[in-house]
Amino acid sequence: MSEHASNIAYLTICLITCVIACWKGLAALRDPTPTLVLITTTFVCCVAVYLTAAPVGYRALGEAVGQPSFATLPVYIGILTCFAHLHLLALLWNPRLRQTPGKVRRTITAWSTAYVAAAVVMAVTFCSADLSGPADPLKFNTNFAHDPLILLFLTIFLTMLTCGTLSAWRHCHKMTLDDPTLQHAVRAIGVANLFYFAYAVCNAPAIICAALGSHALDTVGVLGSSFGATGALIASYGLSGAAVSAWLKEWRDIRALQPLWELVVAGVDHELAFSEHSARSHRLGWNAGFNLHRRVIEILDGIRALRRWGSQAPVEAVHALHARDFQSNDGKPLPPHELEAIATAAALCFASERLQAARQAASTAGRPGRLTPPEQKAAPIPGENTPAADERARLLRVAQALHHPLVTAALHACTQGTEPAMP
């Protein structure tokens, strides 16, 4: 890989990881859990590493400190720090290890001590070595392998890299999680560690040959950086892919809830909305979780406001139509949660129609602010006792059922005051 190609690749990775670092940093400020803080610091470290490792950054730092090859030290210690973070994350995520907290603490302490000790010895050996001469950002390993101190520096680095990546891969490979999205993310991090190990596999023989006076494998050592860059991209996907998927799903749910919001909030009382911009909260933004929770709360408030305009008639009509439909056609009945969503949609649409009719009558009579709800007792809305944790899924089903044929037929029957007709 040429210096020009390395600049493009490394600075692109730097940009990607910088965006993810900012995103994770904001999430860590809201919820500073140990794993989220570790993930954030991993990306921050990765930004620094690839910014410095890019030949343009490498040479600029060397000129700034008066030592052309100085950038190798912060780059390699930064790489080791990133690997240490990934390794510790794999240990923290392992459900089998979490069953024995004492073992987790001892394992994390042992590996952390090893990484810190390795970084200290690397710094001492590097600063004690003779690094005079021009710098080649892509061939430092082979250009200075003849120096015993640099050879020790590289040996410690590759040894820790090999042990750490293989241990992290083993934990990720054997880990079994209940969440399929997180399981996929852990598998991706395991694959990334194999690419990091490939970096060590490429560089070890090249360094050995260079230490013995042969530079025949220098190109193989340079190839190792390509595996390292690929591993960084895969690890970035693993550490952020699940969160991105959840973020996108939250925005899809916000858009899916929009018709229901228009019915029970915008169509009932704008004061039920969190702000005047609530109608536009389906647009993209960073805090999707907050917008989704706000949307659910607003809809629930709207449903409660519509309750006094409700009636049991549309609910009964939906059940009658459903029973008649599958009995006459020998079909299978709808699942209970789907039937409940259809009945809820019918009840809400009917209540909304009643409210709009009352508003129109009050406006015609010259008293638009005085609405008279029906005299009969307000009918309960199906699903009112749903646990809070299940409300999001329930409301999504209701939103999808707003235009169901059973809803249309039930509303027609209630409006016309006739027996429910087949949809």
C-alpha positions as CSV (number, residue, x, y, z in Angstrom):
1,M,0.0,0.0,0.0
2,S,1.5,3.3,-1.1
3,E,1.7,6.4,1.1
4,H,-1.0,8.1,-0.9
5,A,-3.3,5.1,-0.6
6,S,-2.5,4.9,3.1
7,N,-3.3,8.6,3.6
8,I,-6.7,8.1,2.0
9,A,-7.5,4.8,3.9
10,Y,-6.3,6.0,7.3
11,L,-7.9,9.4,7.2
12,T,-11.2,7.8,6.0
13,I,-11.1,5.5,9.0
14,C,-10.2,8.4,11.2
15,L,-13.3,10.3,10.0
16,I,-15.6,7.4,10.4
17,T,-14.3,6.6,13.9
18,C,-14.5,10.3,14.9
19,V,-18.2,10.4,14.0
20,I,-18.9,7.3,16.0
21,A,-16.8,8.5,18.9
22,C,-18.9,11.7,19.1
23,W,-22.1,9.7,18.9
24,K,-21.0,7.3,21.6
25,G,-19.7,10.1,23.7
26,L,-23.1,11.8,23.7
27,A,-24.7,8.5,24.7
28,A,-22.1,8.0,27.4
29,L,-22.9,11.4,28.9
30,R,-26.6,10.3,29.1
31,D,-25.9,6.8,30.4
32,P,-22.2,6.5,31.6
33,T,-22.1,2.7,31.9
34,P,-18.6,1.0,32.0
35,T,-19.0,-0.7,28.7
36,L,-20.3,2.5,26.9
37,V,-17.4,4.5,28.4
38,L,-14.9,1.8,27.2
39,I,-16.5,1.9,23.7
40,T,-16.2,5.6,23.6
41,T,-12.6,5.7,24.6
42,T,-11.8,3.0,22.1
43,F,-13.1,5.1,19.3
44,V,-11.3,8.2,20.6
45,C,-8.1,6.3,20.8
46,C,-8.7,4.9,17.3
47,V,-9.1,8.4,15.9
48,A,-5.8,9.5,17.4
49,V,-4.0,6.3,16.1
50,Y,-5.1,6.6,12.5
51,L,-4.6,10.4,12.4
52,T,-1.1,9.9,13.6
53,A,-0.4,6.7,11.5
54,A,-1.4,8.4,8.3
55,P,1.9,9.3,6.5
56,V,0.9,13.0,6.5
57,G,0.3,13.0,10.2
58,Y,3.3,10.7,10.9
59,R,5.7,13.1,9.2
60,A,4.1,16.2,10.7
61,L,4.5,14.9,14.2
62,G,8.1,13.8,13.5
63,E,8.9,17.3,12.3
64,A,7.3,18.9,15.3
65,V,9.3,16.9,17.8
66,G,12.5,16.8,15.7
67,Q,12.6,13.0,15.5
68,P,11.3,11.7,12.2
69,S,10.2,8.3,13.6
70,F,8.8,9.5,16.9
71,A,5.2,9.0,15.8
72,T,5.7,5.2,15.9
73,L,5.6,5.2,19.7
74,P,2.2,6.9,20.2
75,V,0.8,4.9,17.3
76,Y,1.8,1.5,18.6
77,I,0.9,2.3,22.2
78,G,-2.4,3.6,20.9
79,I,-3.0,0.4,18.9
80,L,-2.2,-1.6,22.0
81,T,-4.7,0.5,24.0
82,C,-7.4,-0.1,21.4
83,F,-6.8,-3.8,21.5
84,A,-6.8,-3.7,25.3
85,H,-10.2,-2.0,25.2
86,L,-11.7,-4.6,22.8
87,H,-10.3,-7.4,25.0
88,L,-11.8,-6.0,28.2
89,L,-15.1,-5.4,26.4
90,A,-15.2,-9.1,25.4
91,L,-14.5,-10.1,29.0
92,L,-17.2,-7.8,30.4
93,W,-19.8,-9.0,27.8
94,N,-19.1,-12.7,28.5
95,P,-22.2,-14.0,30.4
96,R,-20.3,-17.0,31.7
97,L,-17.7,-14.9,33.3
98,R,-20.3,-12.5,34.7
99,Q,-21.7,-15.4,36.7
100,T,-18.5,-15.2,38.9
101,P,-17.8,-11.5,39.5
102,G,-14.6,-12.4,41.4
103,K,-13.1,-14.2,38.4
104,V,-14.1,-11.3,36.1
105,R,-12.2,-8.8,38.4
106,R,-9.1,-11.0,38.6
107,T,-9.0,-11.6,34.9
108,I,-9.5,-7.9,34.0
109,T,-6.9,-6.9,36.5
110,A,-4.4,-9.4,35.2
111,W,-4.8,-8.4,31.6
112,S,-4.9,-4.7,32.4
113,T,-1.6,-5.0,34.3
114,A,0.0,-6.9,31.4
115,Y,-1.1,-4.2,28.9
116,V,0.2,-1.3,31.1
117,A,3.5,-3.1,31.8
118,A,3.9,-3.8,28.1
119,A,3.2,-0.1,27.2
120,V,5.8,1.1,29.8
121,V,8.5,-1.3,28.6
122,M,7.8,-0.3,25.0
123,A,8.1,3.4,25.8
124,V,11.4,2.8,27.6
125,T,13.0,0.7,24.9
126,F,11.8,3.0,22.1
127,C,13.2,6.1,23.8
128,S,16.5,4.4,24.5
129,A,17.0,3.3,20.9
130,D,19.0,5.0,18.1
131,L,16.4,6.3,15.7
132,S,18.6,8.5,13.6
133,G,17.9,8.6,9.8
134,P,15.0,9.2,7.6
135,A,11.5,7.9,8.4
136,D,9.3,5.6,6.3
137,P,5.9,5.5,8.0
138,L,5.0,2.2,6.3
139,K,8.4,0.4,6.9
140,F,9.5,1.4,10.4
141,N,9.3,-2.2,11.6
142,T,11.7,-3.6,9.0
143,N,13.9,-0.5,8.7
144,F,14.9,-0.5,12.4
145,A,14.6,-4.2,13.2
146,H,18.4,-4.4,13.3
147,D,18.5,-2.3,16.5
148,P,18.2,-4.7,19.5
149,L,16.1,-2.2,21.5
150,I,13.6,-1.7,18.6
151,L,13.5,-5.5,18.1
152,L,12.5,-5.8,21.8
153,F,10.0,-3.0,21.4
154,L,8.4,-4.8,18.4
155,T,8.5,-8.2,20.1
156,I,6.6,-7.0,23.1
157,F,4.1,-5.2,20.9
158,L,3.4,-8.2,18.6
159,T,3.4,-10.7,21.6
160,M,0.7,-8.7,23.4
161,L,-1.1,-8.1,20.2
162,T,-1.2,-11.9,19.4
163,C,-2.1,-12.9,23.0
164,G,-4.8,-10.2,23.3
165,T,-6.5,-10.7,20.0
166,L,-6.6,-14.5,20.2
167,S,-8.0,-14.3,23.7
168,A,-10.6,-11.8,22.6
169,W,-11.5,-13.8,19.6
170,R,-11.9,-17.0,21.7
171,H,-14.3,-15.2,24.1
172,C,-16.3,-13.6,21.2
173,H,-16.5,-17.0,19.4
174,K,-17.8,-18.9,22.4
175,M,-20.1,-16.2,23.6
176,T,-23.9,-16.8,23.3
177,L,-26.2,-13.9,23.9
178,D,-30.0,-13.8,23.9
179,D,-30.2,-10.7,21.7
180,P,-29.5,-11.7,18.0
181,T,-28.4,-8.2,17.2
182,L,-25.8,-8.1,20.0
183,Q,-24.7,-11.7,19.0
184,H,-24.1,-10.5,15.5
185,A,-22.1,-7.5,16.8
186,V,-19.9,-9.8,19.1
187,R,-19.2,-12.1,16.1
188,A,-18.1,-9.1,14.1
189,I,-15.7,-8.0,16.9
190,G,-14.4,-11.6,16.9
191,V,-13.7,-11.5,13.2
192,A,-12.0,-8.1,13.6
193,N,-9.6,-9.6,16.1
194,L,-8.7,-12.3,13.6
195,F,-7.7,-9.5,11.1
196,Y,-5.6,-7.9,13.8
197,F,-3.9,-11.2,14.4
198,A,-3.2,-11.4,10.6
199,Y,-1.4,-8.1,11.0
200,A,1.0,-9.8,13.5
201,V,1.3,-12.8,11.2
202,C,2.4,-10.6,8.4
203,N,4.8,-8.5,10.4
204,A,6.5,-11.2,12.5
205,P,8.4,-12.9,9.6
206,A,9.2,-9.6,7.9
207,I,10.7,-8.3,11.1
208,I,12.7,-11.5,11.7
209,C,14.1,-11.4,8.2
210,A,15.0,-7.7,8.5
211,A,16.7,-8.3,11.8
212,L,18.8,-11.0,10.1
213,G,19.7,-8.6,7.3
214,S,17.2,-9.5,4.6
215,H,14.5,-7.2,3.4
216,A,12.8,-9.7,1.1
217,L,9.6,-9.7,3.1
218,D,9.3,-6.0,3.7
219,T,6.2,-5.9,1.4
220,V,4.5,-8.6,3.5
221,G,5.0,-6.4,6.5
222,V,3.4,-3.4,4.7
223,L,0.5,-5.7,3.7
224,G,-0.1,-6.3,7.4
225,S,-1.3,-2.7,7.8
226,S,-4.1,-3.5,5.3
227,F,-5.3,-6.2,7.6
228,G,-5.2,-3.9,10.5
229,A,-7.2,-1.2,8.7
230,T,-9.8,-3.8,7.7
231,G,-10.0,-5.0,11.2
232,A,-10.6,-1.5,12.4
233,L,-13.6,-1.1,10.1
234,I,-15.0,-4.4,11.1
235,A,-14.6,-3.6,14.8
236,S,-16.2,-0.2,14.2
237,Y,-19.2,-2.0,12.7
238,G,-19.3,-4.5,15.6
239,L,-19.2,-1.8,18.2
240,S,-21.8,0.5,16.6
241,G,-23.8,-1.7,14.2
242,A,-26.3,-2.9,16.8
243,A,-26.8,0.6,18.1
244,V,-27.3,1.9,14.5
245,S,-29.8,-0.8,13.9
246,A,-31.7,0.1,17.1
247,W,-31.5,3.8,16.2
248,L,-32.9,3.2,12.7
249,K,-35.7,0.9,14.1
250,E,-36.7,3.7,16.5
251,W,-37.0,6.2,13.6
252,R,-39.0,3.6,11.6
253,D,-41.3,3.2,14.6
254,I,-41.7,7.0,15.0
255,R,-42.8,7.2,11.3
256,A,-45.1,4.2,11.7
257,L,-46.8,5.8,14.7
258,Q,-47.4,9.1,12.8
259,P,-50.9,8.2,11.5
260,L,-52.0,7.2,15.0
261,W,-50.5,10.4,16.4
262,E,-52.4,12.5,13.9
263,L,-55.6,10.8,14.9
264,V,-55.4,11.0,18.7
265,V,-53.2,14.0,19.3
266,A,-53.3,16.4,16.4
267,G,-57.0,15.6,15.8
268,V,-57.9,15.9,19.5
269,D,-55.9,18.6,21.2
270,H,-52.6,20.2,20.2
271,E,-51.8,20.9,23.8
272,L,-51.3,17.2,24.3
273,A,-48.1,17.5,22.2
274,F,-44.8,18.0,23.9
275,S,-44.1,21.0,21.7
276,E,-45.2,22.7,18.6
277,H,-42.6,20.7,16.7
278,S,-44.0,17.3,17.8
279,A,-45.7,16.8,14.4
280,R,-42.2,16.9,12.8
281,S,-40.5,14.6,15.2
282,H,-40.5,11.8,12.7
283,R,-37.7,13.6,10.8
284,L,-34.2,12.3,11.4
285,G,-32.3,13.5,14.5
286,W,-29.8,12.2,17.0
287,N,-32.0,11.4,20.0
288,A,-34.4,8.9,18.4
289,G,-35.1,7.2,21.8
290,F,-36.3,10.4,23.4
291,N,-38.5,11.3,20.4
292,L,-40.0,7.8,20.3
293,H,-40.8,7.8,24.0
294,R,-42.3,11.2,23.7
295,R,-44.4,10.0,20.8
296,V,-45.7,7.1,22.8
297,I,-46.6,9.3,25.8
298,E,-48.4,11.8,23.6
299,I,-50.4,9.1,21.9
300,L,-51.4,7.5,25.3
301,D,-52.5,11.0,26.5
302,G,-54.5,11.4,23.4
303,I,-56.2,8.0,23.9
304,R,-57.2,9.0,27.4
305,A,-58.6,12.3,26.1
306,L,-60.7,10.4,23.5
307,R,-62.0,7.9,26.0
308,R,-65.1,9.9,27.0
309,W,-66.1,10.0,23.3
310,G,-65.7,6.2,23.0
311,S,-68.3,3.5,22.6
312,Q,-68.3,-0.2,22.9
313,A,-70.2,-0.6,19.6
314,P,-67.2,-0.5,17.3
315,V,-65.4,-3.1,19.4
316,E,-68.3,-5.4,19.4
317,A,-68.7,-4.9,15.7
318,V,-65.1,-5.9,15.0
319,H,-65.5,-9.1,17.1
320,A,-68.8,-9.9,15.4
321,L,-67.3,-9.4,11.9
322,H,-64.2,-11.4,12.7
323,A,-66.2,-14.3,14.1
324,R,-68.6,-14.3,11.1
325,D,-65.7,-14.1,8.7
326,F,-63.5,-17.1,9.9
327,Q,-66.6,-19.3,10.7
328,S,-68.2,-18.8,7.2
329,N,-64.9,-19.2,5.3
330,D,-63.4,-21.9,7.5
331,G,-60.4,-19.6,8.0
332,K,-58.1,-19.3,11.0
333,P,-59.0,-16.7,13.6
334,L,-56.6,-13.7,14.0
335,P,-54.1,-13.8,16.8
336,P,-55.5,-12.2,20.0
337,H,-53.0,-9.3,20.0
338,E,-53.8,-8.5,16.3
339,L,-57.6,-8.6,16.9
340,E,-57.2,-6.4,20.0
341,A,-55.2,-3.9,17.8
342,I,-58.0,-3.8,15.2
343,A,-60.7,-3.3,17.9
344,T,-58.6,-0.5,19.4
345,A,-58.2,1.2,16.1
346,A,-61.9,1.0,15.4
347,A,-62.7,2.4,18.9
348,L,-60.3,5.3,18.4
349,C,-61.5,6.1,14.9
350,F,-65.2,6.0,16.1
351,A,-64.4,8.2,19.1
352,S,-62.5,10.7,16.9
353,E,-65.4,10.9,14.5
354,R,-67.8,11.6,17.4
355,L,-65.5,14.3,18.7
356,Q,-65.2,16.0,15.2
357,A,-69.0,15.8,14.8
358,A,-69.4,17.5,18.2
359,R,-67.0,20.2,17.3
360,Q,-68.8,20.8,14.0
361,A,-72.2,21.0,15.8
362,A,-70.8,23.4,18.4
363,S,-69.3,25.6,15.7
364,T,-72.6,25.7,13.8
365,A,-74.4,26.6,17.0
366,G,-72.0,29.5,17.7
367,R,-70.3,28.0,20.7
368,P,-67.1,26.3,19.4
369,G,-65.4,26.0,22.8
370,R,-68.3,24.1,24.5
371,L,-68.5,20.5,23.5
372,T,-71.0,18.1,25.0
373,P,-69.8,14.5,25.2
374,P,-72.2,11.6,24.9
375,E,-74.4,11.0,28.0
376,Q,-73.6,7.4,28.3
377,K,-70.6,6.2,30.4
378,A,-67.3,6.2,28.6
379,A,-66.4,2.8,27.2
380,P,-63.0,1.4,28.0
381,I,-60.5,1.3,25.2
382,P,-59.1,-2.2,24.5
383,G,-55.5,-2.6,25.7
384,E,-55.7,0.0,28.5
385,N,-54.1,-2.3,31.0
386,T,-51.1,-3.1,28.8
387,P,-47.8,-3.0,30.8
388,A,-45.7,0.1,30.1
389,A,-42.9,-2.0,28.6
390,D,-45.3,-3.4,25.9
391,E,-47.0,-0.1,25.0
392,R,-44.7,0.6,22.1
393,A,-45.4,-2.7,20.4
394,R,-49.1,-2.4,21.0
395,L,-49.4,1.1,19.6
396,L,-47.4,0.0,16.5
397,R,-50.0,-2.7,15.9
398,V,-52.8,-0.2,16.4
399,A,-51.2,2.2,13.9
400,Q,-50.9,-0.6,11.4
401,A,-54.6,-1.6,11.9
402,L,-56.1,1.9,11.2
403,H,-56.9,1.0,7.6
404,H,-57.7,-2.6,8.2
405,P,-60.9,-3.8,6.3
406,L,-62.5,-4.9,9.6
407,V,-62.1,-1.3,11.0
408,T,-63.7,0.2,7.9
409,A,-66.6,-2.3,8.0
410,A,-67.1,-1.8,11.8
411,L,-67.2,2.0,11.5
412,H,-69.6,1.8,8.6
413,A,-71.9,-0.5,10.6
414,C,-71.8,1.8,13.7
415,T,-72.3,5.0,11.6
416,Q,-75.3,3.5,9.7
417,G,-76.7,1.8,12.7
418,T,-77.0,-1.5,10.9
419,E,-75.8,-5.1,11.5
420,P,-72.1,-5.5,10.7
421,A,-71.5,-6.3,7.1
422,M,-68.8,-8.5,5.7
423,P,-65.7,-6.5,4.7
